[in-house]
């Protein structure tokens, strides 16, 4: 039979693990790595889970591509003239639009857009929910 009564147990303290921000992934461009570090430092260490890192990489590469494409548009202009004399839209415009779409989609999913961050941090901002026109009908005229 076991001992009766209250037994004193030894409690050992475990040191809390230090939460670290994820490092840029191997193979990323230099500009994308800089973007990665800027984004990761702006959020708490636990914001980006391991399953988000691939999506964050895509976002960073898209932003780097967007920056490169917009600088080419600034240099070359909105329209270009080909060697045969045909004038057409600068192809870098389409590249920048596609990169911006990828950034928009992935930024929302990662929770790094303005709307996502204000909702996550609990900032209501100046936007209020519209008042229902039927509220008085549903609740007998009382709110």
LUMKEKOL-788869 format. One line per field, with one value per atom (N, C-alpha, C): x, y, z; residue number from 0. Coordinates in nm, 2 decimals, padded with zeros to 4 digits. Example, Ala and Ser with C-alpha at 12.3 -4.5 7.8 and 13.67 -1.06 7.14 Angstrom:
2
xx = 01.32, 01.23, 01.32, 01.28, 01.37, 01.29
yy = -00.57, -00.45, -00.33, -00.22, -00.11, 00.00
zz = 00.78, 00.78, 00.78, 00.71, 00.71, 00.79
k = 0, 0, 0, 1, 1, 1
This chain:
143
xx = 00.08, 00.00, 00.09, 00.03, 00.11, 00.10, 00.19, 00.19, 00.06, 00.01, -00.11, -00.07, -00.17, -00.15, -00.09, -00.07, -00.02, 00.13, 00.17, 00.31, 00.36, 00.48, 00.55, 00.62, 00.58, 00.65, 00.74, 00.85, 00.95, 00.90, 00.90, 00.85, 00.98, 00.99, 01.11, 01.06, 01.13, 01.09, 01.17, 01.09, 01.15, 01.16, 01.28, 01.30, 01.22, 01.15, 01.07, 01.16, 01.11, 01.19, 01.18, 01.28, 01.29, 01.22, 01.12, 01.06, 01.14, 01.17, 01.25, 01.17, 01.21, 01.14, 01.20, 01.12, 01.18, 01.28, 01.38, 01.48, 01.44, 01.49, 01.45, 01.49, 01.42, 01.44, 01.55, 01.62, 01.73, 01.68, 01.76, 01.73, 01.65, 01.62, 01.55, 01.64, 01.59, 01.67, 01.71, 01.81, 01.86, 01.75, 01.68, 01.57, 01.46, 01.42, 01.32, 01.35, 01.48, 01.53, 01.51, 01.54, 01.53, 01.38, 01.29, 01.15, 01.10, 01.15, 01.11, 01.15, 01.27, 01.32, 01.23, 01.20, 01.12, 00.98, 00.92, 00.79, 00.79, 00.88, 00.89, 00.92, 01.00, 01.03, 00.92, 00.82, 00.71, 00.60, 00.61, 00.51, 00.57, 00.49, 00.54, 00.60, 00.69, 00.76, 00.66, 00.55, 00.46, 00.36, 00.36, 00.26, 00.27, 00.39, 00.41, 00.44, 00.35, 00.37, 00.45, 00.50, 00.58, 00.51, 00.38, 00.30, 00.28, 00.31, 00.30, 00.42, 00.53, 00.66, 00.67, 00.61, 00.61, 00.53, 00.42, 00.33, 00.40, 00.47, 00.54, 00.66, 00.72, 00.83, 00.77, 00.65, 00.59, 00.56, 00.50, 00.47, 00.60, 00.71, 00.83, 00.89, 00.89, 00.94, 00.85, 00.71, 00.62, 00.65, 00.67, 00.70, 00.83, 00.93, 01.06, 01.04, 00.96, 00.93, 00.85, 00.75, 00.67, 00.76, 00.85, 00.95, 01.03, 01.08, 01.17, 01.09, 00.96, 00.88, 00.84, 00.81, 00.77, 00.89, 01.01, 01.13, 01.16, 01.13, 01.15, 01.04, 00.92, 00.82, 00.86, 00.92, 00.96, 01.07, 01.16, 01.27, 01.23, 01.14, 01.11, 00.98, 00.89, 00.77, 00.65, 00.53, 00.41, 00.40, 00.44, 00.44, 00.58, 00.60, 00.73, 00.72, 00.82, 00.82, 00.91, 00.86, 00.94, 01.03, 01.12, 01.22, 01.15, 01.03, 00.96, 00.87, 00.87, 00.79, 00.66, 00.62, 00.49, 00.50, 00.40, 00.39, 00.30, 00.35, 00.26, 00.28, 00.20, 00.20, 00.33, 00.39, 00.51, 00.47, 00.54, 00.51, 00.53, 00.62, 00.64, 00.52, 00.42, 00.30, 00.22, 00.21, 00.14, 00.21, 00.34, 00.41, 00.39, 00.39, 00.36, 00.22, 00.12, -00.02, -00.03, 00.03, 00.02, 00.09, 00.20, 00.27, 00.19, 00.12, 00.04, -00.08, -00.13, -00.24, -00.20, -00.08, -00.02, 00.00, 00.05, 00.08, -00.05, -00.16, -00.29, -00.34, -00.34, -00.40, -00.32, -00.19, -00.11, -00.10, -00.10, -00.10, -00.22, -00.34, -00.46, -00.46, -00.41, -00.40, -00.30, -00.20, -00.09, -00.13, -00.23, -00.27, -00.18, -00.12, -00.03, -00.08, -00.20, -00.26, -00.31, -00.34, -00.39, -00.52, -00.61, -00.74, -00.72, -00.63, -00.61, -00.54, -00.44, -00.37, -00.45, -00.54, -00.62, -00.72, -00.77, -00.87, -00.80, -00.68, -00.61, -00.57, -00.53, -00.49, -00.60, -00.73, -00.84, -00.87, -00.81, -00.83, -00.95, -01.05, -01.18, -01.17, -01.08, -01.07, -01.19, -01.21, -01.33, -01.45, -01.43, -01.54, -01.63, -01.76, -01.85, -01.95, -02.01, -02.11, -02.23, -02.29, -02.41, -02.53, -02.61, -02.73, -02.83, -02.89, -02.99, -03.12, -03.18, -03.31, -03.43, -03.40, -03.51, -03.50, -03.40, -03.37, -03.49, -03.56, -03.68, -03.79, -03.80, -03.91, -03.89, -03.77, -03.74, -03.75, -03.72, -03.71, -03.82, -03.93, -04.04, -04.01, -03.92, -03.89, -03.79, -03.73, -03.63, -03.50, -03.40, -03.26, -03.19
yy = -00.12, 00.00, 00.12, 00.23, 00.36, 00.44, 00.54, 00.62, 00.71, 00.73, 00.81, 00.95, 01.04, 01.18, 01.26, 01.38, 01.47, 01.45, 01.43, 01.41, 01.54, 01.58, 01.69, 01.65, 01.72, 01.69, 01.80, 01.76, 01.85, 01.91, 02.04, 02.11, 02.16, 02.13, 02.18, 02.28, 02.39, 02.49, 02.47, 02.48, 02.47, 02.61, 02.64, 02.77, 02.79, 02.90, 02.92, 02.93, 02.87, 02.88, 03.02, 03.06, 03.19, 03.18, 03.26, 03.26, 03.34, 03.28, 03.35, 03.37, 03.48, 03.51, 03.42, 03.38, 03.30, 03.37, 03.30, 03.35, 03.34, 03.42, 03.41, 03.27, 03.22, 03.09, 03.09, 02.98, 02.97, 02.99, 03.05, 03.07, 03.20, 03.28, 03.40, 03.51, 03.60, 03.71, 03.80, 03.88, 03.97, 04.07, 04.13, 04.22, 04.16, 04.03, 03.96, 03.93, 03.90, 03.87, 04.00, 04.11, 04.24, 04.26, 04.24, 04.25, 04.16, 04.03, 03.93, 03.98, 04.03, 04.08, 04.20, 04.29, 04.40, 04.36, 04.27, 04.22, 04.14, 04.05, 03.96, 04.04, 04.15, 04.23, 04.31, 04.34, 04.42, 04.35, 04.22, 04.14, 04.06, 04.01, 03.93, 03.80, 03.74, 03.62, 03.51, 03.50, 03.39, 03.41, 03.53, 03.56, 03.47, 03.44, 03.35, 03.21, 03.12, 02.98, 02.92, 02.80, 02.73, 02.71, 02.69, 02.66, 02.79, 02.91, 03.04, 03.08, 03.01, 03.06, 03.06, 02.95, 02.95, 03.06, 03.09, 03.20, 03.33, 03.35, 03.47, 03.49, 03.38, 03.39, 03.43, 03.38, 03.42, 03.57, 03.62, 03.76, 03.84, 03.81, 03.88, 03.89, 03.77, 03.77, 03.85, 03.85, 03.93, 04.08, 04.12, 04.26, 04.30, 04.22, 04.25, 04.26, 04.17, 04.18, 04.31, 04.34, 04.46, 04.59, 04.59, 04.71, 04.72, 04.60, 04.60, 04.64, 04.59, 04.63, 04.77, 04.83, 04.97, 05.06, 05.02, 05.10, 05.10, 04.98, 04.97, 05.06, 05.06, 05.15, 05.29, 05.33, 05.47, 05.51, 05.41, 05.44, 05.44, 05.34, 05.33, 05.40, 05.43, 05.50, 05.40, 05.45, 05.36, 05.29, 05.36, 05.30, 05.29, 05.19, 05.18, 05.16, 05.19, 05.18, 05.06, 04.96, 04.85, 04.89, 04.80, 04.83, 04.84, 04.78, 04.79, 04.91, 05.00, 05.12, 05.11, 04.99, 04.97, 05.02, 05.10, 05.15, 05.06, 05.02, 04.93, 04.96, 04.90, 04.92, 04.85, 04.91, 04.85, 04.72, 04.61, 04.48, 04.48, 04.57, 04.57, 04.62, 04.68, 04.72, 04.60, 04.50, 04.38, 04.30, 04.30, 04.23, 04.29, 04.42, 04.49, 04.47, 04.46, 04.43, 04.29, 04.20, 04.06, 04.04, 04.11, 04.10, 04.17, 04.28, 04.35, 04.26, 04.18, 04.09, 03.98, 03.92, 03.82, 03.88, 04.00, 04.06, 04.08, 04.12, 04.15, 04.02, 03.92, 03.79, 03.73, 03.72, 03.66, 03.75, 03.88, 03.97, 03.95, 03.94, 03.91, 03.78, 03.68, 03.54, 03.54, 03.62, 03.62, 03.72, 03.80, 03.89, 04.01, 04.06, 04.17, 04.29, 04.29, 04.40, 04.50, 04.62, 04.72, 04.68, 04.62, 04.58, 04.46, 04.37, 04.25, 04.29, 04.38, 04.41, 04.49, 04.58, 04.66, 04.57, 04.47, 04.38, 04.29, 04.25, 04.16, 04.23, 04.36, 04.43, 04.50, 04.48, 04.53, 04.68, 04.74, 04.88, 04.90, 04.97, 04.98, 05.08, 05.18, 05.29, 05.37, 05.45, 05.53, 05.47, 05.35, 05.28, 05.21, 05.24, 05.18, 05.10, 05.00, 04.92, 05.00, 04.98, 05.06, 05.01, 05.11, 05.08, 05.01, 04.91, 04.83, 04.92, 04.92, 04.99, 04.92, 04.79, 04.70, 04.68, 04.74, 04.71, 04.75, 04.86, 04.90, 04.80, 04.74, 04.65, 04.52, 04.47, 04.34, 04.34, 04.45, 04.45, 04.54, 04.56, 04.63, 04.78, 04.84, 04.98, 05.01, 04.91, 04.94, 04.89, 04.96, 04.92, 04.86
zz = 00.00, 00.00, 00.00, -00.07, -00.07, 00.05, 00.06, 00.18, 00.18, 00.30, 00.32, 00.35, 00.32, 00.36, 00.24, 00.27, 00.17, 00.15, 00.02, -00.01, -00.07, -00.03, -00.09, -00.22, -00.32, -00.45, -00.49, -00.55, -00.60, -00.73, -00.74, -00.86, -00.93, -01.05, -01.12, -01.23, -01.24, -01.33, -01.46, -01.57, -01.70, -01.76, -01.81, -01.86, -01.99, -02.00, -02.12, -02.25, -02.35, -02.48, -02.54, -02.60, -02.66, -02.80, -02.82, -02.95, -03.05, -03.16, -03.26, -03.38, -03.45, -03.58, -03.69, -03.79, -03.89, -03.98, -04.02, -04.11, -04.25, -04.34, -04.48, -04.53, -04.63, -04.68, -04.78, -04.79, -04.89, -05.03, -05.11, -05.25, -05.28, -05.18, -05.20, -05.26, -05.34, -05.39, -05.28, -05.30, -05.19, -05.15, -05.25, -05.22, -05.14, -05.18, -05.12, -04.97, -04.95, -04.81, -04.73, -04.78, -04.71, -04.68, -04.77, -04.75, -04.64, -04.65, -04.54, -04.41, -04.39, -04.26, -04.21, -04.30, -04.26, -04.21, -04.28, -04.25, -04.12, -04.10, -03.99, -03.86, -03.87, -03.75, -03.71, -03.80, -03.77, -03.69, -03.67, -03.61, -03.49, -03.40, -03.29, -03.34, -03.27, -03.32, -03.35, -03.28, -03.30, -03.41, -03.48, -03.58, -03.70, -03.75, -03.87, -03.82, -03.85, -03.82, -03.93, -03.91, -04.01, -04.14, -04.14, -04.26, -04.34, -04.28, -04.35, -04.42, -04.40, -04.45, -04.60, -04.66, -04.81, -04.87, -04.81, -04.86, -04.84, -04.73, -04.70, -04.80, -04.84, -04.94, -05.07, -05.11, -05.24, -05.23, -05.12, -05.10, -05.12, -05.06, -05.06, -05.21, -05.27, -05.41, -05.50, -05.48, -05.56, -05.54, -05.41, -05.39, -05.45, -05.45, -05.52, -05.67, -05.72, -05.87, -05.90, -05.81, -05.83, -05.83, -05.74, -05.73, -05.85, -05.90, -06.02, -06.14, -06.16, -06.27, -06.27, -06.16, -06.15, -06.18, -06.14, -06.17, -06.32, -06.39, -06.53, -06.61, -06.56, -06.62, -06.61, -06.49, -06.47, -06.57, -06.60, -06.69, -06.83, -06.87, -07.01, -07.05, -06.96, -06.99, -07.00, -07.01, -07.01, -07.15, -07.25, -07.38, -07.44, -07.52, -07.59, -07.74, -07.81, -07.95, -07.99, -08.06, -08.10, -08.21, -08.25, -08.36, -08.49, -08.51, -08.63, -08.64, -08.53, -08.53, -08.46, -08.42, -08.36, -08.21, -08.17, -08.03, -07.96, -07.84, -07.76, -07.61, -07.53, -07.38, -07.33, -07.23, -07.17, -07.10, -07.14, -07.07, -06.92, -06.87, -06.73, -06.65, -06.72, -06.65, -06.61, -06.71, -06.67, -06.57, -06.57, -06.47, -06.33, -06.32, -06.19, -06.14, -06.24, -06.20, -06.14, -06.21, -06.16, -06.02, -06.01, -05.88, -05.77, -05.80, -05.70, -05.66, -05.76, -05.73, -05.63, -05.66, -05.57, -05.43, -05.42, -05.29, -05.22, -05.29, -05.23, -05.17, -05.25, -05.21, -05.09, -05.10, -05.00, -04.87, -04.89, -04.77, -04.69, -04.75, -04.68, -04.60, -04.67, -04.61, -04.49, -04.50, -04.40, -04.28, -04.31, -04.20, -04.19, -04.30, -04.30, -04.38, -04.42, -04.48, -04.38, -04.42, -04.32, -04.25, -04.33, -04.27, -04.18, -04.22, -04.13, -04.00, -04.01, -03.89, -03.79, -03.84, -03.75, -03.69, -03.76, -03.70, -03.59, -03.62, -03.53, -03.40, -03.42, -03.30, -03.22, -03.28, -03.21, -03.23, -03.33, -03.35, -03.44, -03.39, -03.46, -03.57, -03.55, -03.65, -03.66, -03.77, -03.78, -03.85, -03.89, -03.96, -03.86, -03.87, -03.78, -03.86, -03.80, -03.87, -03.90, -04.02, -04.06, -03.97, -03.93, -03.85, -03.94, -03.89, -03.96, -03.97, -04.09, -04.10, -04.04, -04.02, -03.96, -03.81, -03.75, -03.61, -03.52, -03.55, -03.48, -03.50, -03.62, -03.65, -03.57, -03.57, -03.51, -03.36, -03.30, -03.15, -03.09, -03.16, -03.11, -03.08, -03.16, -03.15, -03.05, -02.98, -02.88, -02.93, -02.90, -02.94, -02.82
k = 0, 0, 0, 1, 1, 1, 2, 2, 2, 3, 3, 3, 4, 4, 4, 5, 5, 5, 6, 6, 6, 7, 7, 7, 8, 8, 8, 9, 9, 9, 10, 10, 10, 11, 11, 11, 12, 12, 12, 13, 13, 13, 14, 14, 14, 15, 15, 15, 16, 16, 16, 17, 17, 17, 18, 18, 18, 19, 19, 19, 20, 20, 20, 21, 21, 21, 22, 22, 22, 23, 23, 23, 24, 24, 24, 25, 25, 25, 26, 26, 26, 27, 27, 27, 28, 28, 28, 29, 29, 29, 30, 30, 30, 31, 31, 31, 32, 32, 32, 33, 33, 33, 34, 34, 34, 35, 35, 35, 36, 36, 36, 37, 37, 37, 38, 38, 38, 39, 39, 39, 40, 40, 40, 41, 41, 41, 42, 42, 42, 43, 43, 43, 44, 44, 44, 45, 45, 45, 46, 46, 46, 47, 47, 47, 48, 48, 48, 49, 49, 49, 50, 50, 50, 51, 51, 51, 52, 52, 52, 53, 53, 53, 54, 54, 54, 55, 55, 55, 56, 56, 56, 57, 57, 57, 58, 58, 58, 59, 59, 59, 60, 60, 60, 61, 61, 61, 62, 62, 62, 63, 63, 63, 64, 64, 64, 65, 65, 65, 66, 66, 66, 67, 67, 67, 68, 68, 68, 69, 69, 69, 70, 70, 70, 71, 71, 71, 72, 72, 72, 73, 73, 73, 74, 74, 74, 75, 75, 75, 76, 76, 76, 77, 77, 77, 78, 78, 78, 79, 79, 79, 80, 80, 80, 81, 81, 81, 82, 82, 82, 83, 83, 83, 84, 84, 84, 85, 85, 85, 86, 86, 86, 87, 87, 87, 88, 88, 88, 89, 89, 89, 90, 90, 90, 91, 91, 91, 92, 92, 92, 93, 93, 93, 94, 94, 94, 95, 95, 95, 96, 96, 96, 97, 97, 97, 98, 98, 98, 99, 99, 99, 100, 100, 100, 101, 101, 101, 102, 102, 102, 103, 103, 103, 104, 104, 104, 105, 105, 105, 106, 106, 106, 107, 107, 107, 108, 108, 108, 109, 109, 109, 110, 110, 110, 111, 111, 111, 112, 112, 112, 113, 113, 113, 114, 114, 114, 115, 115, 115, 116, 116, 116, 117, 117, 117, 118, 118, 118, 119, 119, 119, 120, 120, 120, 121, 121, 121, 122, 122, 122, 123, 123, 123, 124, 124, 124, 125, 125, 125, 126, 126, 126, 127, 127, 127, 128, 128, 128, 129, 129, 129, 130, 130, 130, 131, 131, 131, 132, 132, 132, 133, 133, 133, 134, 134, 134, 135, 135, 135, 136, 136, 136, 137, 137, 137, 138, 138, 138, 139, 139, 139, 140, 140, 140, 141, 141, 141, 142, 142, 142
